[in-house]
Amino acid sequence: MLLKCLLGYLAAVNLVAFAQMGADKRRAQRHAWRIPEAALFGAALLGGSVGAIVGMYTFHHKTKHWYFVTGMPLILVAQLVLLWLCWRQGWLSALL
C-alpha cells in the first residue's frame, strides 16, 4: 500500500514538473507572467527531477541556462544516491 502511494506521488510530482516547464515556455513566448525558477527547481527537489529534465528538452526550455542544464541532472543523481543508500540500509523493506 505504501509503495503504491509513493509511486503515485512520484508520478504526480513528475507530471507537475513536466507541465510547469511547458507552461513556463508558453508564458515566455507570450511575454506573460512566468513561473519562478525556484518553483521549477522546487518541483524537481520534491521528486520531479525526471519530469523536469524531460520537460526541459521536450519544450526546449531553460536549456541555455547552465544552472538548469547541470542542476536538474545533479538533483536526479542526488535522489538516486539517496535511494541507493536507503536501499543499502534496508530502509526500503517497509515499502515492499
N, C-alpha and C positions, 0 to 999 in steps of 0.2 A: 504494500500500500504506500509506504513512504517513498519507495523508488518511483512509483507512478507519479506521485505528487512532484518529486524532484524533476523528473523528465518533463512533465507538463510545464513546470515553472521555467525550465531551460528553453523549451520550445517557445513559450510566450515571450520571454525576455529577448531571445534572438530575433523573433519576428518583430518586436518593437524596435530593436536596434536597427534592423534592416529597413523598416518603414521610416524611421527617423532620418536615415541617410537619404532615402528617396524624397521625402517631404522637404528636407532642407535644400536639396538640389533644386527642386521645383521652385521653392521660395527664392533661392539665389537667382535663378533665371528671370523671375518676375520682379526682382528688386523689392521683395516683400520682407516682412519681419522674419528673422532667422531663428533657428533652434540654436541655443547657446552650445558652444563647443564642449563646455563642462557637462551638459546633458548627454551629448553624444558619447563622451568618454564614460559618463556615469552608467549608461546602459551597458557598455562593454564591461565595466568593472563588476556589475551586478550579475554577470554571467553571459552577456550577449556579445561577446567578442567575435564569435564566428559570424553572427548576423551582421555585425558592424563591418567586418572585413569584406564579406560578400557584398554588402550594400555599397561600400566604397568603390569596389571595382565594377559592380553592375551599373551603377549610376555615374561612374567616373567622377566621384565627388570626394574632395579633400585629398586626392592622390598627389597633389603637388605640395602638400604640407608635410614636411619631414616628420613632425611630431605625430601625425596620424599614420603615416606610412611605417614608421618604426614603433610608435606607441601601441597601436592596436595589436600587432603581432606579439609584442612583448607582454601585453596583458594576457593574451591567449597562452603564451608559453608559461607565464607565472601561474595561470589557472591550471594548466596541465601538470606542472610540477607539484602544485598543492594537491591536486587529485592523486597523483602518484604517491606522494608522501602519506596521505591519508590511507591509501590502499596498503602501503607497506606497513603502516602501524596497526592495520586491522580495524580501523575506524569505520570502514565502509561495510563491514559484515552485517551491521544492523539494517542496512538498506536492502540487502539481498535476503 
